[in-house]
């Protein structure tokens, strides 16, 4: 177990080697926390411990006396939804959350706060002028992604943890220059693929990576706040508007149409699913706004400007 100076709070990040985990580690290190990452990689990196995300082990000792636990573990959804991949997507999220709950329950001095990743795709496909989903919306989807999200969140509440405050982070697409979906989107846009995908009427809920880290910090210190929080910018936009924004900024020499049949072929060749771009996600962070959280990048134009 790593020992840190008394005055430096310890933050444990499970799944700390992914795009979001790395950004959180850098952000909170700068904010004065000592970071321990837990991941599947067998690495000699300082303050990193290995786990299989399914069983208790030496890693569990790191939770003793931690100020907070952030769980970002989960296999990428950017793949074909074969039965094997679907099992892995679901199990990697649900099993890791279950075992973290068990580890906290066994602590003498458990983490004060546990923030667990979830996803804004828990909500149903929301089209046109339908109101955006807030945390009180009773509009959970019935597709595979929504089912995974429900099981993931159920695992967070599965164990009785009276001394640990718990929050499910229903996160939208996080835009960053060095990982996640945005660099791929920008690369395709430069090659002319910055036209509406399918009808272009599907909504995109998004968030700048800096605002993601800031929202996590805000919730980490928001004493008494529990339950689900939508972690996204307050201004969802349509796929048509988003692509127009990329076109204005990147100015490709030509623009190619992207009908659904072409997207299906492209998704097959790239070993991914069209759901990632065709599902309509219209979500707003009502609870964050009610608590007075402000965004550095409230509009997608500001975020894209900054990232490009």
HELIX and SHEET records of a PDB file:
HELIX    1   1 UNK A   19  UNK A   30  1                                  12    
HELIX    2   2 UNK A   58  UNK A   63  5                                   6    
HELIX    3   3 UNK A   83  UNK A  105  1                                  23    
HELIX    4   4 UNK A  120  UNK A  122  5                                   3    
HELIX    5   5 UNK A  144  UNK A  156  1                                  13    
HELIX    6   6 UNK A  182  UNK A  190  1                                   9    
HELIX    7   7 UNK A  209  UNK A  220  1                                  12    
HELIX    8   8 UNK A  239  UNK A  250  1                                  12    
HELIX    9   9 UNK A  260  UNK A  269  1                                  10    
HELIX   10  10 UNK A  275  UNK A  278  1                                   4    
HELIX   11  11 UNK A  286  UNK A  290  1                                   5    
HELIX   12  12 UNK A  300  UNK A  307  1                                   8    
SHEET    1   A 7 UNK A  48  UNK A  50  0                                        
SHEET    2   A 7 UNK A  34  UNK A  39  1                                        
SHEET    3   A 7 UNK A  10  UNK A  14  1                                        
SHEET    4   A 7 UNK A  68  UNK A  71  1                                        
SHEET    5   A 7 UNK A 113  UNK A 119  1                                        
SHEET    6   A 7 UNK A 165  UNK A 171  1                                        
SHEET    7   A 7 UNK A 227  UNK A 231  1                                        
SHEET    1   B 2 UNK A 173  UNK A 175  0                                        
SHEET    2   B 2 UNK A 206  UNK A 208  1                                        
SHEET    1   C 2 UNK A 203  UNK A 204  0                                        
SHEET    2   C 2 UNK A 237  UNK A 238 -1                                        
END                                                                             
